[in-house]
């Protein structure tokens, strides 16, 4: 399975190469399967993190930056929207791709906390790297959760009915095989233990 050019497309669509994008910056709580919250005063998540949170990056000069509500989100691989659901910060877009594993399961990516473009609907097909949404504004100011993009990568059985897609389903390990998005995404990254200064 080849890596997507997600970071390359992300940098291009958001003109981050003008500032000399160097690497993504993550805290442990942003990573796949983390048990902890990375925002506010921390604490424990209700269940292990189903994906990866993108919020911060560093430019070549060493300056740190945060993504905002105007940040455009590219799709990792060519695919079709098969589900759109509310999440606690915006909409989650479920995209089906034409890749299968040895067991016949199909690859899906999920983009959480988004504000989809007008016309984005179930059945719409996207080319690899095409943008489908921007990051949603943080609605719950009292939660201290900064606006960010959540990405999940999952293998689902070919026969899985898309009307059953939801975040609850994503937690069903008997049906869904969640993967670490870092294994599918190009580009450099660094995991920081201390909160970066902006």
ABEGO torsion letter per residue (X at the ends): XBBBAAAAAAAAAAGAAAAGBABBBBBAAABBGBABBABEAEEBBABBBABBBBABBBBAAGBBBBBBAABBBBBABBBBBABBBBBAAEBBBBBBBABBBAAGBBBBBBBBGBBBBBGBBBGBBBBBGBBABBBBBBABAAAGBBBBBBBBBBBBBAABBAAABBAAAAABAAABBBBBAAAABBEBBBBBABBBBX
